[in-house]
Amino acid sequence: MPEYGVVGTGALGGYYGGMLARAGRDVHFLLRGDYEYVRENGLRVDSVNGDFRLPAVNAYSAVDDMPLCDVVLVCVKTTENGGLPDLLRPLLRPGSVVLLLQNGLGVEEDLATRLPEAEIAGGLAFICSQKAGPGHIRHLDYGKLDIASYNVKNTVVLNKIIDDFRAAEVPAELSEDLQFARWRKLVWNIPFNGLTVVMNTTTDRLIAHDSTRRLTREIMLEVILGANRCGAGLKESLAQKMMDMTLEMIPYAPSMKLDYDNRRPMEIKYIYSRPVETAARAGFCMPKVAMLENQLRFIGDEARQ
């Protein structure tokens, strides 16, 4: 049975790692501020699919105390990726898979450059989940995982990971095209993360108002065109599909809005800057996305003063 490590036990790591642990998988959690709390009280997950509590989990405050892991779920925000190689090296044995459950474009390439010995896969989490308090995760909606190889030599390992998630009641699929999967999620992430910050609102209110609903869809279509210039092969109908999905979603503040509200750095580099730069290199300009990027940089800088 594979040993799983979770680096970043927040909204994603707490939920997905918690689901694996509940299903009997061997899971080891790296924590920071709530390490003592989780060590004493365990992990609590309030889920739309059923609440549960893990009274005792393998909790650690330092990677050097953790065992070598077959699979490491990286669930920290991309704003912390500068320190990822140092976090990951003590956890990896030959053949270990690093699964980046992160938002944005280019995270796998950047990690591979700095940690060339690692076998890396990308994980796209379609989920509404929040960290409600110490050792307490609130899962509000959805939860599907799309997993794709970046440079994993043995894809049998990825199929085993998917089997483990499915056994833990997490819908999971293997994607053949990592670029397609990353751009596809950006079609939702780029407009909804940024606009909820700039407009100081939630997803339902963006959809409810004619002007912001139209703007959201226009940004989605711009992302699709940029993605396709880069070879992603997305259909324009995806925009309406994601709008419809959001209509059915409970009112939600995406992760970037929560980061801004709690005065944490926002994930601008990989969700905005990298897609704009990548599309530009392919000869396509994304003016609406670039404008949103610049607005977010201004708002973020102002908040830190």
Buried (B, 14 or more C-beta within 10 A) or exposed (E): EBBBBBBBBBBBBBBBBBBBBBBEBBBBBBBEEBBEBBBEBBBBBBBBEEEBBBEEBBBBBEBEEBBBBBBBBBBBBBBBBEEBBEBBEBBBEEEBBBBBBBBBBBBBEBBBEEBEEBBBBBBBBBBBBBBBEBBBBBBBBBBEBBBBBBBBEEEEBBEBBBEBBBBBEBEBBBBEBBBBBBBBBBBBBBBBBBBBBBBEBBBEBBBEEEEBBEBBBEBBBBBBBBBBBBEBEBEEEBBEEBBEEBEEBEEBBBBBBBBBEEEBBBBBBBBBBBBBBBBBEEEBBBEBBBEBBEBBBEBBEEBEE
